[in-house]
Amino acid sequence: MQHTYEVEGMHCGGCVAKIKSALEATEGVRDVEVSLNPPRAIVEMHRHLEEETLNASVQRAGDYSLHESDHSSGHTAAVNERESYYPLYLIASFILGFTAIEGARAGSFQPGFLMETFMGGFFVVFSFFKLLDLKGFAEAYSTYDIVAKRYYNYGYIYPFIELSLGISYLLGFIPVLTNWITLVVMLVSSIGVIGALLKRRTIQCACLGTVFKLPMTKITLFEDLSMAGMAAVMLVLHG
C-alpha cells in the first residue's frame, strides 16, 4: 500500500536524504521517495503504519513533520479522481448491462428481480478482484474497516462473504437471510469508510482489491450504502 505525505521543515537536499533514510529505517516501510519541490514523501508499506509512527521516525532525524496529503480539492484532483475511478464505472456499467440482459431473457423487469440480479453480479465480480490478491486486499482493508482493524483475518474472509452473497442472490437462495446479511455487512463496512472520509485520510479503497489503485472518496460510501439500501428494499418486498 502507498501513502503520500506533505513534509514540513525541509530546506535542502540534506534534509531530503535525512528524511528518506529515517523513513526507510522504519519497520514496515518497503520503499520511500522524497522530493524537495514539492516537499513530499511517498511511502510504500508492507502493512499500514500510523502517521504518528512515521512522524516519530522523521523527528528523530531533525525538526521535521509530515501529514497525509489531501488531494480532494481542485480541478486537477477532480480530473484525476474521475480517471482513477474509470475501472469502477466500467465494471458497474457491465453489471448493469448483464442485469438488463437477464431481465430481457427472463421476461421480468420487476424491481425485486432486477435488484437481486444486479447485486448477485456485483458481489461475484467484486469478490473476484479481491481474490486476485487476497493478502494485499486484507492489508488495505485493515487500514479503515472497523472489523478488519480489530480482527485482521476478517480481511481474508470478507471476499468469500461477498462471493457467497453473490451466488445466493443469483440462485435466489433464502432471500430474507441473504438480504439481512448484506444489510449488516454493508452498513458495518460503511462505518469504516465514513471514519476515513471524516479524517480526510488519503488511503487506498479496497473495493476492487489491489488491482486498481482507487482513492477513498464518497463514491466508496455511495457503493456500500447503495447495496445496503437495496437489501433493505428487498427485505420489505419479501416481507
Secondary structure, DSSP 8 states (H G I E B T S, - for coil): -EEEEEEES--SHHHHHHHHHHHHTSTTEEEEEEETTTTEEEEEESS---HHHHHHHHHHHSS-EEEE----SSHHHHHHHHHHTHHHHHHHHHHHHHHHHHHHHHT---HHHHHHHHHHHHHHHHHHHHHHTHHHHHHHHTTT-HHHHHSTTHHHHHHHHHHHHHHHHHHT-SHHHHHHHHHHHHHHHHHHHHHHHHTT---EE-TTTTTS-EE--HHHHHHHHHHHHHHHHHHHHH-
